[in-house]
C-alpha cells in the first residue's frame, strides 16, 4: 500500500544553518504531496504542497520539489530561525480516488538553537 | 475565522468509560476526518466521511465509532475507553479534491488511566 518515510529526528541546528528533511514515498496513481508543520501545543497547518511531478512548493523560505523519478519530496530551507522549531510532517494524498485521505510520515522534530 | 473547532481540548478517562469528541467546520467542506497522533507514528486515519451521510473506516478504526451529524459536524465516540486509546486526536476537513489540503483542528489530548 501507499506509504511515506521521513528521516528520523530530532534534528538540532544552529540559527542560520541549512535544513534538509528527507521524505520518500510509495504510491499508486497521481498523488499530491504535502508538508505540514506543528508548533508546540497546536494543530497541523499546511506549510507547502505540490500536486504533480516536478512541481516545487514553497512558503516562508521552505521549498520542496516533487520528484517522481526518485519518489521523494525533501524539505529544504537555506537559513533556519529559532521560530522554525516545530515538528514537520510529510504527507501523501490519495492519488487513486477523491477521498482527500492523507498518509503521514512519522514526523521530524526540528530544534533550532540561537 | 474559526476553521475546524474541536472539543474538548483535554480529557482524562478511566478505563471502560465512554466519551464523544466533537468537531465542527465552517468552510463548507464535503469531507471530514479523524486522525490520532502517537509518538513516532505520525498521524493515522481512524475514520473519515467523504460526504454528508457516509462514513468509512480508516487505518485504525477498532474501538471507535463516528457520526456525520450534518455537513458541518463529525463526532468520534469511544464506547469503552482503553489505555491504548491514549493519544492526541485531530479532526480535519477538506473539499476532497486531491490537489487541495486538509485543515486541522487544534487537537484533543486524551489520557485513559
Interface residues (C-beta under 8 A of the other chain):
Chain A: X4 X6 X30 X31 X32 X34 X36 X42 X43 X44 X45 X46 X49 X51 X89 X93 X94 X95 X98 X99 X100 X101 X102 X103 X104 X105 X106 X107
Chain B: X4 X31 X33 X35 X40 X41 X42 X43 X44 X45 X48 X50 X56 X58 X90 X92 X94 X95 X96 X97 X98 X99 X100 X101 X102 X103 X104 X105 X106 X107
